[in-house]
Amino acid sequence: MVLIIMFGGQKRRSFAQASQTAAAVTITLLCSVAILWFLAAVISQIVNAEN
């Protein structure tokens, strides 16, 4: 991922910039997936609740 960010795109980035960007993308993806998983679990509990 770092190499794609480093050499891809219109401007070339340094290794430090590319690794920071890759870390930010990874953390953002993990947080987004965790939030979506939590929402899916809550919706599933609401739908399957026996009243």
C-alpha positions in Angstrom: 0.0 0.0 0.0 2.9 2.4 0.8 4.4 1.8 -2.6 1.1 2.4 -4.4 0.7 5.7 -2.5 4.4 6.6 -3.0 4.6 6.0 -6.8 0.9 6.3 -7.8 -0.9 9.5 -8.5 0.3 12.7 -10.1 3.0 13.7 -7.6 5.6 11.5 -6.0 5.6 11.3 -2.3 8.4 10.5 0.1 8.4 7.3 2.1 7.4 9.1 5.3 4.5 10.8 3.7 3.3 7.6 1.9 3.5 5.6 5.1 1.6 8.2 7.1 -1.1 8.3 4.4 -1.3 4.5 4.3 -1.6 4.4 8.1 -4.4 7.0 8.0 -6.3 5.1 5.3 -5.9 1.8 7.2 -7.2 3.3 10.5 -10.1 5.1 8.7 -11.1 1.8 7.0 -10.9 -0.1 10.3 -13.0 2.5 12.2 -15.6 2.6 9.4 -15.9 -1.2 9.3 -16.3 -1.3 13.1 -19.0 1.4 13.1 -20.9 -0.4 10.3 -20.6 -3.8 12.1 -21.9 -2.2 15.3 -24.9 -0.7 13.4 -25.6 -4.0 11.7 -25.6 -5.8 15.1 -27.9 -3.2 16.6 -30.3 -3.4 13.7 -30.2 -7.2 13.8 -31.0 -7.2 17.5 -34.0 -4.8 16.9 -35.4 -6.8 14.0 -35.0 -10.1 15.9 -36.3 -8.9 19.2 -39.2 -10.9 20.6 -41.8 -8.6 22.2 
